[in-house]
Amino acid sequence: MGPISRFAVNKPWIAIGAWVIILIAIFGGASKFAGAYNDSFSLPNTESTTAQEILQSKFGDMASNANANIVFSPATGTIEQPAVKTAMESLAAQVQSIGSVATVETPYQPGAAMRGLARPNGEVGRMQVTFKVPDDEVPVTDVRQLVSDVQAANSDEIAVGVGGQIVDFAGGEPPASEGIGILVAIVILLILFGSIIAAGLPILTALIGLSAGISLVTLAANFVNIATFGPTLAAMIGLGVGIDYALFVINRYRQAVLAGREPKEAAIEAVNTAGRAVVFAGITVVIALGGLFVLGLSFMNGLAIGAGITVITVMFTAVTLLPAVLSLLGRKAFAWRMPWARKPKATPEGRGFASYGNGLQKRPWLYGGLAFLFMVILAIPMFEMRSGFPDAGGRPESNTTRVAYDLTTEGFGAGANGPFLVVVEMPNAESVPAANELSQKLAATPGVAVATPVVPGTPSITPDGKAAIIQVQPTTGPQDVATSELLDNLRQNVIPAATAGTGLTAYIGGSTAIVEDFSQVLSDALPLFLAVVVGLGFLVLVLLFRSLVIPLTAALTALLSFGAALGVTVFVFQMGNLTSLFGVTGTGPILPFLPIMLFSILFGLSMDYQVFLVSRMQEEWSRTKDNRVAVRRGLGGSGRVVAAAAAIMFSVFISFVFGDDTTIKMFGLALAVAIALDAFVIRLVMVPSLMTVLGSANWYLPGWLQKILPEVHIESEEEAAEIADIEDADVVDGEASPVASQEPPAK
């Protein structure tokens, strides 16, 4: 990226023009060739997948097509009241007219009671909506039309809701609360730079890169499965790292101007130093996200691709578009100064963090030990974590899927929100009695509310009598621990015992079983994933820092941040603590893919801060060979900007907690807590303390590795020495140098 960045500085108008053309092409392509998002995923070698395959092969496509349930209940009386019947039949006709809807079964049709479409007392009814295609092929516009029709029918007289996997994961627009994160970021940048222009540039740069990235993600959806919440997740990550990357470049530009450089020279220095660090940091994040591919799940691949594309685009804007703009603005990049920044500073910048580092080094064991103990305490709830997809019971009471969930629970029992589908393969039609006996044994199992019989001539059995479906409804809801235990008992004990010697084979599928299998697949893959991501990150940092101890410290402390962030997430979302503070309306298991996504994102971002902080220490070590001085000056040179960057990213992530989507809320809190802990406790307390204790061992590298590893510098030695000399004079002598203590004038 070096030559391209330097070209952008030397030929800024050409670089900006090229960006305008690129953006027009990206936005135009995305508007014309936008792909569709979907939440489908396959789980190889799992029982639920086998059940789904048998359903499709034995019962045809309709058995595997998407479906939804419209549940309704009048405020008084029964569903048979003429006004209620008229309203619901009208709604059924509206839904039937949606293009991808195949059938709508209502409780007013013959045989409705046998199909379980009405509560025996008539107070609650439901309509079964079956689509013409599987979940991943239903147009999002059709799902939203279904939801809109149901919401329009909901009133004080009749409560109406719609549920089902296709509705639960229909997705929506990013939460408006992200604007709060941007406002907080602006405030932090104004405090840091004291200039409206300088504060606005990182925001503008990040938004341009983010817009391009999300558009490319839309195009990528034509080729890979990207979940409906994927763009929101990508926006969350892209906005945070985009502002951070631009912040590092502008801060280094400002330092170079303070050191007496002309604006173009300062811009060149910024891209040669902070620009290199940004590229390296971006690559580290992409590598961490790339670790998701070892899981072998297209669902996770799509999330990795979406987030990775966004990180790359914001990285490109930070090292090409931003330097071009800085080259054009010159010292005007620091114009429109705030009142508190109009007078020269009495003390040099960075002295505060250098003094902090000096105090930290006096008692490194104490401060490092307290930081470690604090992180371990926060991580304790992690060991109680249960995996699963949050159901509609955790959504706001006014949400249409929550209405459907509550009415289903009221009318048909909690287990009706997530029944098991037992798919039975039989040798021939003579095996139907054995299948019925299996159904009876399932129904008699503790924890089972009802198991449907196998009746020839009904849609639950094939005409040749070689396959049947038994619907098993638990007494407990999908998220209940007892439901998971029941599933395990049925698979491990009840079904094997009931089918022994009968020639029957039975597999449990359905949404609840799929979620359990998904959780197990990810749990089994987690050790390999961690080994790949941590191993690759370790090797990259060995190359950069020419050390074995520093990369090992970085990797192990990232694991500590991961455990603490996961512990806090479990404490809030699963255990139900502090829910009112974060607007959490229900508790339940933790998303099965959250730990893996959290670690991949956190590891990449924590390595970013490690790079920005320790690279300055490395250059000081190269100059002085004094570890304590290197650590202290590294904190003085980079501590302030790392703290500001982390505060900005925290504000962006935490803003997503206050939306309505449970998935995004959970990710927002986990990432916000992870970044805050990793930056302020790990990178700014524990790592400097540990590096002080380890001394020169930090920089140990075997001789044979020194010979074969190439030298990689984030900063050139000349530039590092000049800035370090200024900071050294400021901190050690306690006097502000005339260059460092003045702000760059705006001409």
N, C-alpha and C positions, 0 to 999 in steps of 0.2 A: 504493500500500500504506500510505501514511502514515496516513490516517484509520482504516483497519482496525486498524493496529498500536496507534494511540493509544486506540482503543476497547477493545482487549484489555487495555491497561494500566489504564484507568479502570474497566472492568467485567470483572475477571478471571474471576469465577465463570461469567459468561455465556459468555465466550470459551472457557473450558475445557469447559463443557457442550456448546457447539457442536462442539468438536473431538471429543468423545466420540461424539456423534450421527453426525458425518461418518465417523469411523473404523468405527463399527458398520455403516454403510451400505456403505462401501468393502469391508470384509472379508466382509460377507454377500454382496454382489454378486459378489465374486471367487470365493467358494466355490461359488456356484450357477451362474455363467455364465463359468467359466474357459475361456479359449481354448486351442488347442493350438499349441505352438511347432513350427516347422519350418525346415529349412535350405535350402529350394529357392530357386533364383534363376534369372533369365533373363538371357541375354547377347545383346541385339539385334545383328544384323549381324555375327555371328561364324560361323565354319565349323562349330564344334561344335554350335551351335544349329540350323543348317541340317540337319546330320546327324540330330539328335534329332527334328526335325520330319518328316523323310522316314521315319525309323523308325516314328514314330507313325502317319503316314498310310498307309504301304505295308504295314507288318507288324501294325498294330492296337495296341490298348492294351497287350497283354502284353509287347510289345517294349520299352515305355517304363516298365513297372512296376518297382517296387523289387525288389531281390534281395540275397541275402547268401550267403556261402560258409562252410560248416562244414568245417573241415579237421582231420584226425585222423591219428594215427600211433601204433602200439603201441610199447612200450618195447623189445620184442624180437619178431622174426618179422614176418609180413605181416598185412595187413588181412583176409586170407581165413581167419584162425584163427576157429574157431567162437565162442569167447568174445567176440572183437572184433566179429565180424559180428552176433551177438545184441545186444550193447550198442549198436552203432551203428544197427541197425534199430529198436531200441526208442527211441533218441533221435529218429530220423526220424519215428516215429509220434507222439511227443510234440510235435514241432515242427509236424507236419501238422495237429494239433488246434488250433493257435492260430488264432483267428478270421480274421485277414486274410491267412493263408498260403494260396496257391493250390496249389502243387505243391512236392514235395521229391524231387529226383532223387538217387539214391545210386549208388555204384560197384558195387552188387550187382545192379543192373538191367541187362537186355540192352542192348548198345551203349555201355556206360559208358566203355570204353577209347577209342572213337572220339570221345566227347564230352569227353575229357580229364579224367575224374573219378577216375582212378587213375594213380599213377606206374607205369611199366612193370614195375619190380621189386616192386611191391606193398607197398612200405613206407609210402607215404603215400596217403591217399584224401581225397576231398572230396565234400560234398553241396551241390547247388545248390538254394537256397531261393528261390522266386519268390512274390512277394506278389500280391494281387488288385488293388492300387492303386499309384499312383506314390509316390515317396519321401515327399512332403509330406502324403500322406493316410494313411499307416500310423500307427495309434495308438501313442504312445510306450509305453503299457503292453504292447503286443504285442512291441515291440522288446526291452523289458526282460525279458519272459517268455522270449523266444528266448535272450537272453544268460544268464539264470538257468538254463535247461535245459542249455545247453552247459557252464556252469561246474559244474553238478552232475555231468555226465558225465566231467569232467576228473579224472584220477586218476594215481597213480604207474604204473599199467599201461598207460593210454592217455592220450596228450596230445591234448586237444581244444580248438579255438579257433574263434571265429566272426569273420569280417571282412566288409567291404563298407561303402560310403558310409553306408548307413542306420544301421549299428552305430557307425561312427566318430563320427558326429555326433549320437548318441542323447542326449547331454547327461546331466547328473546334478545332484546337490545341490551348493551352494556349498561350497568346501573348509572343513573345520573349522579350518584354520590361520588363518582370518580372525579368530578369537578372540584370537590372539596380537597382531594389530594393535590390537585394542580394548584389550587389557591394556597395551600400550606407550603407547597414547593416554592411558589413565587415569594412568599414571605421569607423563607429560609435563604433564598438566593439574594433577596434584597439586603438582608442582614449581612450576608457573606461578602457581597460585592459593593453594596452601597450605591448601586446604579440601576436605574430602570432598564436601560438598554442591555447591560450585562446580565441582568436577572431574566430578561425576556428571551435572550438568545437560546439558552438551553431548552426552554419550554418549546419555543418555535421549532427548533431543530428536531427535538424528540417527536413532536406532533407530525411533522412532515415525514420523518422516517417511519413513524407508526402507521400513518395513513397508507404509505406505500406498502408496508409490510402486510397489513390486513388485506389490502387489495390483492397482493400476491397469494396470500392464504386462500382467498376466495377462488382464485384461479387454480391453485393446487388441489382444491376440493374436487376438481374434475378427475383427478388421477389417484388420489388416496382418500381413505375414510377419515374425515375430520369431524370430531364430535360437535354437536350444536353449541356447546359452551366453549369450544376450542378457540374461536376468535376472541371471546372475552378474556380467556386465560392468557392468550397471546398479547392482548392489549395491556393487561395488567403487568406482565413481565416487560414488554417492550417499552411502555411508558416509563417504568422505573429505571431500567438500565439506560434508556435513551437520554433521560435528563442527567443521569450520573455521568455517562460518557462525555456528553457535551460539557458538563461542569468541570471535569478533569482537564479537558483541552483548554477551556477559557481560563481556568485558574493558572495553568502553566504559562499561557500567553501573558496573563497579567503579571506573573512573577518575572517573566523575561523583560517586559516593559519597565517594571520597577528596577530591574538591574541595569537599565540604560540602553536596551536594544531599541532599534527603530522598529516600527510596527511590522513591516514585512519580515525582518529578521526574527522578530519575536514570534510571528506566526509559523515561520519555518522551524524554529526551535520547539514550539509547542507540538507540531506534528511529528518531529523527530524524537520527542521524549514522551509526552503524555499520549500522543497519537499512537506510538508503538505499544504503549501499555494498554490502550483501549482496544487495539486490534488483538493483542495477546489475550486480554480479558474476554473479549467477545468469542474468540476461538475456544477458550476454556469453557465458557457457558455452552457453546454448541457441542463440544465434545461430551460434556456432562449429559446434555439432552440426548445425544446420540447413543448413550448407554442404554436408553430405553429399547433400542432395537434388539438387544440380546434377549428380551422377553418373548419375542416371536409373536406378538399380538398386534394386529393391524390397528386396533383402537389406540394403543399406546404410541405406535409409530406416527399416527396422524397428529396426536398432541405434540409429539417431539418435533415433527416437521413444521407445524404451525408456529410454535414458540421459537424454533430455530430460525425460521425465515424472518420473523419480526426482529429478533436480536441482530441478525446480519444487516438488515436494512437500517436500523437505528445506528449501528456501528459505522456503516458507510456514510451516513449523513454527518456523523460527528467528526470524521477524519477527511471529508472532502468538501461538503457544502459549507459546514461551519468555518473551516479555515479560509475558504474563499470570501465569506462574508466578513470575517475579521480582517482580512487583507484590505478589503474595500473601506471598512469603517475606520481602521487605524485606531487612534486614541479616542475617537468618538464612540467606540464600543463601551466606554465607561462614562458616557454623557448622561445627563439628567440625573445628577447625583442626589442622593437623599440627604436630609439635613445633617445627620450624624456622621456623614462621610465627607463633608466638604472641607474639614480642617485636617491638616497633616496629623498622623498618629504620633503620640508621644512615645509609644513603645513599638518595637518592631513586630511585624506579623510572624507568628510561629513561636514567639518566645513563651507564650502561655503553655503550649503543649510540650515544649522542650523542658520547661520548669516542672510540668506534671511528670514527665518521664524521669527527671532527676529525683523527684520524691518517690516515684514508683520503685526506682532502683535501690533506694535505701532499705526497703523491706520487701523484696520480690517474693520471698516465700509466703509472707503473710497475705499480700494482695493476690498473688496467683492462687494460693490455697483457698481463699474466700471465694474467688471467682469460680474455681472448680467445684467447690461445695454448693454454691448457689445453682450452678447448672445441673448438678446431679439431683438436687432436690426437685427442681422443675421437671426433670425427666422421669421421676418415679411413676406418675400416672400412666406413662407409656406402656408399662407392663400389664395394665388392665385393659388394653385396647381390644375392641371387637371390630371386625371388618364387616362392611355391608353398605348397600346403597340406602341413603335416607329416603323414606317413603313420604307420601303426601301428608302424613300425620304431623310432620314437622313444619309445615308451611303456615303462613298467616291464615286465620280463620275465614277471611273473606275470599281466599284463593279458591278458584273453581275446583281444582283437584283436591283441596282440603275438604271442601263441601262434600264431594263424592266419597272421599275416604270416611268421613264421619257418618254419613248416611248409610254407607255400606256396613260399617261396624254396628250401627244402631239396628239396621234391618236384617242383616244376614250373619253377623258375627265378625270379630276382628280378623279371623283367618280367611274370610272371603276376599280380603284385599290382596292376598297372595297365595292362592291354593297350589298344591302340588299336582302335576299331571303325571300319573303313572302309566307309561306306555308298555303294553303287554304283547309280546309275540307268542303266538300259539301254533302248535303243529297243524291243527285243523279245527273245524267247527265243533267237533266232539269235545274240545277242550274248554268250551264256554263254561260248563259247571265248575271246572277247576279255577277259571278266572273269577267267577262269582264268589267262590270260596276265599280266594285271595282278597277280594273286595271286602268280604265280611271280616276277615282277620285284620285288615287295615282299619276298618271302622271300629273294631274292638280295642285297638291300641290306645293306651292312655295318651291324651293330647290331641286325638283326632275327633273332630266334631261330627263329620259325616264323610262317607266314601260312597260314590255313586256305583250302582250295580252295572253289570255288563248285560245289556238287553239286546238280543238279536233284532235286526230290522231298524235300529236307531243309528244316528250318525256316530255313536261312540264305538261302533264295531264295523269292521270291513265286511262287505258282502260274502267273501269267501271264508269268513270266520277265522282269519289267521292273525288278526291284530285288533286290539281293543284299547280304549282309553278309560282309566278310572280317575276321576277327579277326587282328590283327597283334600278336605278343608281342615286345617289345624284349628284348635280352639284359641290359639294366640296369634297375634299380628306378625307380619313379616320380619319386623326388627327385633322381636322378642327373642331372648336367649333360648327360651323353651322351644321355639320353632326350629332353631338350628339343631338343638339336641334331638328333637323329634325326627328331623330329616336324617340325621346320622343313625338313629336307632332303626328307622325304616330300612335304610340302605344296608346296614351292617347286620341286623338281626331279623327283623320281621319278614322282609321279602325273601331273603335266602331260605329261611325256615319254611315259609309258606309255599315256595315254588319247588322245593326239593322233591325230586322224583315225579314231577307232574309234566315235565317237558316244556314248562313255561319259562320265559325269561322276561324280566320286568326292569324298566329303567325309570328313574324319577327325573322329570323335567319341570318346566314352568319357570316363571320369572324368579321366584324365591330360590329355587334350586340352582338356577343359572348364576345368581348373585353369590351364593355360597361357593360354587365351583370357581367362579372368577376370583373370589377372595383367596381361595386355596392355591390357585395357579400362581397368583402374584406373590403370595407368601413363600411358596416353594422357590420362586425365581429370585427373591430378594437377595439372598447371599451372593449369588453369581453377579447380579446387577451391581451390588455394592463393591464387589471385588474388581469388576471391570472399570467402573467409574473412578474409584479411588486409585486403582493402579495406573490408569491413564493420566489422571491428574498428577499423581506422584511423579511419573516420568517427565511430564511437561515441566513441572517445577524444578526437577533436578537439572534439566537442560537450561532453564532460565537462571537459577540461582547458583548453579555449580556447587551444590551442597546436598547431603543426604538427610541431615537432621531437620533443616527448615521445611522441606517438603513433607517429611514424616509428621512433624509438628502440625503443619497446616491440615493434613488429611485427618489426623486423629482429633484435632479440635473441631473440625467440620462435623465429624460424627457426634461430638458432644453437643454442638448447636442443634443438630438434627434431632437428637433425643429430647432435648429440652423443649424445642418447638412442638414436637409431636406430643409430649407430655401436657403442655398447655392446651393444645387442641383437644385432647381427650378430656381434660379437666373441664373444659367449657361445653363442647358439643356432645360428649357421651355422658359425662357425670352430671351435667346440668348446672354447673357453678357459673356465676356471673353472666347468666344468659340475658338478663334484662339490660345489662350494660352494652351488649353487642347486638341486641335485637334478635336473639335466637328464640324462635317460637316453639321449638320442640327438640328433644334430645334423641339420640340413637347411635348406631354404630358409625365408625369412621369410614369414609369412602375407601374401598380397597386399593385404589390406585393413588390415593393421596400420599402415603409415605414414599412411594417410589418417585412420583413427580416432585414432591417436596424436596427430597434429597438431591435429585438431579439439578433442580433450579438453585437450591441453596448452595450446593457444592460449587457450581459455577460462579455464583455471585460472591461467595466467601473467598474463593480463589482470586476474584477481582480485587477485593480489599487487601488480601495478602500481597498481591503483586504491587499495588499502588503504595502500600506501606513499606514492605520489606525491600523493594527495589531501591528506595532511597537509602535504606540502611546498608544495602549491599555496596552501593557506590561509596558510602562513607567508610565501610570496612576496607574496601580496596585502596582508599586513600590513606587511612590512618592506622589500619590493623589494630584498632582499639575497639573491642566489642561494645563496651559500655557507651563510649562516645557515639558509635554507629547507631545504637538503639535510640539514644536520646535525640540525636539530630534527625534520625528518621521520623520520630514522632513529631519533632518540631517542624519538619518540612512537609509532612503529609497528613499528620493527625487531624488537623483542622478540616481539610477538604474531605477526608474519609468520613469524619463525623457528620459533616454537612450532607454528603452523598447518602449516607445510611439514613439520616433523618428524612431526607426527601423520599427515598425508596420506601421507608416505613409509612410515610403519610400517603403515598400512592396506594400501597397494598391495603392499608387499614381502611381506606375509603370504600373499598369493594365489600367490606364486611356489612355495610349498611344498605345493601341492595336486598332484593327479595329472593334471589336464587340461592338455595341452600348450598349447592356445590361451590359456587363462587364465594359465598360467605366463608365457607370452611377453608378454601384455599387462601382467601385474603387474610384471615387471621393467622393461619399457619405460617405464611410467608412473611407477614409483618413482624410477628414475634421472632421468627428465625433470623431475619435481617437485623433487628434491633439487638438481639442477644449476641449474634455473631460479631457485629461491628463493635458495640460498646462494651461487651463483657469479654469476648474472646480476643478480637484483634487489638483492642486498645488497652486491655488490662492483662489478660492471661498470656498472650503471645509475648509482649515485651518483658513481662516478669520471667517467663520461662527462658527467653533468649538471654536475659541478664544472668540467670543462674547457670546456664549452659556455657556461657563465655565463648571462647574461640572454637569450641566444639561445634557451634552452629554452622561454621563454614567448612567443616571437614568434608573432603572429597578424596577418595583413594587416588593414588598417583596414576594408576592405569586408566581410570576414568577421566582424569584431567587431560590425558593425551588424546583421547578419542572424542570427547565432547566438544562441539563447536562453542565459541564464545558468543553469547547473546547479551546485548546491553539494551536496557530500556532507555537509559540516558547515555549520551557520549561522555567520556571521562572529563573532557574540557568543560562542557556545560555544567556537569555535576559539581566540578571543583569550584567554578565561579560562584554558583548559587550557595554551595555549602560554605564557602569562605565568608560570604556576607552573613549567613545565618550564624556561623561560628562566632564572628565578631559581636553580633547582637547578643547572643545568649551568654557567652563566656564573659565578655567584658561588661555586659549589662548596659551597654549604650546603644542607642539606635543609630545605625549608619544613616547618613543623609540620603542615600539612595533608597534604602529599604523602608524608611519611615514616611515617605511621601507617596501619595496616590498618583497614578498616571493622569496627567492633565488631559482634558477633552478639548481638542482644538476645533 
